[in-house]
């Protein structure tokens, strides 16, 4: 059974930084792209960023400069680092795994991800 488990969420202050982790089990994602999405209350889930198997990244334009996605393949884990947090970053953050191998560009579409974590809540207070 494939599982993606996010961790690292919680209550933070505006201006703080955070690092979310996504640990995969049940299969290796060594050659697969991984994505991060978020969903704020009352809003649709949106793309945050993604990383290919080679380490190429793609970030939501409005979040560029505050994001860094990395991966540790031996640990089968992906990380999302976000700096200068704002109250509008409050959301549940989801990790997603693409079952297609060797994708050269990270997908921004939720439809191209086959595995999803349960999400971790991030609340940014002002």
C-alpha positions as CSV (number, residue, x, y, z in Angstrom):
1,X,0.0,0.0,0.0
2,X,1.4,3.3,-1.1
3,X,1.3,6.1,1.5
4,X,2.3,9.7,1.5
5,X,2.5,11.2,5.0
6,X,3.0,14.9,5.4
7,X,4.4,16.5,8.6
8,X,5.7,19.8,9.9
9,X,2.5,21.8,9.9
10,X,1.2,23.8,12.8
11,X,0.7,27.3,14.1
12,X,3.3,29.8,13.1
13,X,3.7,33.6,13.2
14,X,3.6,35.8,10.1
15,X,7.1,36.2,8.9
16,X,8.3,32.8,10.1
17,X,9.5,30.0,7.9
18,X,8.4,26.4,7.8
19,X,9.5,23.1,6.4
20,X,7.0,20.5,5.5
21,X,8.0,16.9,4.9
22,X,6.4,14.2,2.8
23,X,7.5,10.7,3.5
24,X,6.5,8.0,1.0
25,X,6.2,4.3,1.7
26,X,5.0,1.3,-0.2
27,X,7.0,2.2,-3.4
28,X,9.9,4.3,-4.4
29,X,9.4,7.6,-6.0
30,X,13.0,7.9,-7.1
31,X,12.1,8.3,-10.7
32,X,8.8,10.2,-10.2
33,X,7.8,13.8,-9.9
34,X,6.3,14.9,-6.6
35,X,4.1,17.9,-6.1
36,X,2.8,20.1,-3.3
37,X,-0.7,21.6,-3.3
38,X,-2.7,23.5,-0.7
39,X,-6.3,24.2,0.1
40,X,-7.5,27.1,2.1
41,X,-10.9,27.1,3.8
42,X,-13.7,27.7,1.3
43,X,-11.3,27.6,-1.7
44,X,-10.3,25.0,-4.2
45,X,-7.0,23.1,-3.9
46,X,-4.2,24.9,-5.7
47,X,-0.8,24.1,-7.0
48,X,2.1,25.2,-4.8
49,X,5.1,23.6,-6.5
50,X,6.6,20.4,-7.8
51,X,9.9,18.6,-8.4
52,X,10.9,16.1,-11.0
53,X,12.9,13.0,-10.5
54,X,16.0,14.9,-11.6
55,X,15.4,17.8,-9.2
56,X,13.9,20.3,-11.6
57,X,11.4,22.5,-9.9
58,X,8.3,24.5,-10.8
59,X,6.6,26.9,-8.4
60,X,3.4,28.8,-8.4
61,X,4.2,32.2,-9.8
62,X,2.8,34.2,-6.9
63,X,4.8,32.2,-4.4
64,X,8.2,32.3,-6.2
65,X,11.0,33.6,-4.1
66,X,9.5,32.2,-0.9
67,X,9.5,28.5,-1.8
68,X,12.1,25.8,-2.1
69,X,11.2,22.2,-2.9
70,X,13.8,19.5,-2.5
71,X,14.0,15.7,-2.3
72,X,16.0,13.1,-0.5
73,X,15.7,10.0,-2.7
74,X,17.3,7.5,-0.3
75,X,14.7,8.6,2.3
76,X,11.9,8.6,-0.3
77,X,11.0,12.1,1.1
78,X,10.2,15.4,-0.4
79,X,10.4,18.8,1.4
80,X,8.6,22.1,1.0
81,X,10.3,25.1,2.6
82,X,8.4,28.3,2.7
83,X,9.7,31.6,4.1
84,X,8.1,34.9,5.0
85,X,4.8,33.2,5.8
86,X,1.7,35.3,5.6
87,X,-1.8,34.7,7.0
88,X,-3.0,34.0,3.5
89,X,-0.7,31.0,3.4
90,X,-3.0,29.3,6.0
91,X,-4.2,26.1,4.4
92,X,-4.0,22.4,4.4
93,X,-0.9,21.4,2.5
94,X,-0.9,18.2,0.5
95,X,1.9,16.1,-1.0
96,X,1.2,14.2,-4.3
97,X,3.1,11.6,-6.2
98,X,3.1,11.0,-10.0
99,X,3.1,7.4,-11.1
100,X,4.7,8.3,-14.5
101,X,8.4,7.9,-14.4
102,X,11.0,10.1,-15.9
103,X,8.7,13.0,-16.5
104,X,11.0,15.9,-17.6
105,X,8.8,18.7,-16.5
106,X,6.9,18.8,-13.1
107,X,3.2,18.9,-13.6
108,X,1.0,21.7,-12.2
109,X,-2.1,19.7,-12.7
110,X,-3.7,17.7,-9.9
111,X,-5.0,15.2,-12.5
112,X,-1.5,14.0,-13.2
113,X,-0.8,12.9,-9.6
114,X,-2.0,9.5,-8.6
115,X,-1.0,9.4,-4.9
116,X,-2.0,11.9,-2.3
117,X,-1.3,12.4,1.4
118,X,-3.9,13.3,4.0
119,X,-2.5,16.8,4.3
120,X,-1.0,18.9,7.1
121,X,-2.6,22.0,8.4
122,X,-0.6,25.2,8.4
123,X,-2.0,28.2,10.3
124,X,-0.3,31.6,10.0
125,X,-1.3,34.1,12.6
126,X,-0.7,37.8,12.1
